[in-house]
Amino acid sequence: MPRKKKPAESGFVLYDVVYQDGSRSSHRKVPSAEIDPFDPTGSIRALLERQDRRIAEASGRPRGPIKSFTPSSS
């Protein structure tokens, strides 16, 4: 019988983001290699804000400030 392979790590952690205006963004990818182990909350927030700036530049629609973020449940 062939052996099953272990699932490879994707290298990303998924987060659900809530903005101060009440809007949500689900399953946002954050590269796990870029998360600072000494300040994970601050580095995750900075990475999400950087992504928001890039999205705003491309779409012309800025996002509001991040209120909170939590790891996605799936």
N, C-alpha and C positions, 0 to 999 in steps of 0.2 A: 504494500500500500504506500503511495507517495506521501511524503511528509508535507504538512501545510507550512507555508511560509508565514513568518510573523509580519504583521502589517508594518510597513516602513513609516517612520515618523515623517510627518509632512513638513516639519520645520516652521509651522505656523500655529498660533494660538488664536482661537476665535473669541471675539468679545461682542456683547450687545451694548450699544451706546444709547444713553438718554441725554437729550439736549435740554437746555434751560427753558426753551419754548414748548417742551412737552413732546417734541417729535422723537422718533426712535430710528435707529439703524441697527439691523441685526447681522450677526455673523461677520463682523469686520475682522479681516486677517491682520495679525500682527506677527512679524517674523520673530520667532522665539530667540534667535541668536542676537537680536538687537535689544532684548529686554535686560536692563541692568539688574543683576542679582542683589545689589545693595540698595537700590531704589526702584523696585518693580513698578509701583504705582505711578511714580513721577515719569518714568521712562515710557510706560504704556500710554499715559495721557499725552506725552509729547509726540509719540509716534502717531497716535490717532489724530491729533491736531495737525500734524504735518500732512497726513493723508487728506484731511478736510481742506487744507489750503490748496493742495494739488487739484482736488475735485472742483473746488470753487473757481480756480483759474481756468479749468477746462470748460466748465459749464456756465460760468458767469453768475452763479448763484451761491453766495457765501452761506456757510452754516453758522448757527449760533454757537455760543460757548457750550462746552460739555458739562453736563450736570453730574453724571455718574456713568460708570461702565462696570459690567460684570462679565465673567466668563460665560460663553454660550453653553447651553445645556446639551448640545449635540455636536 
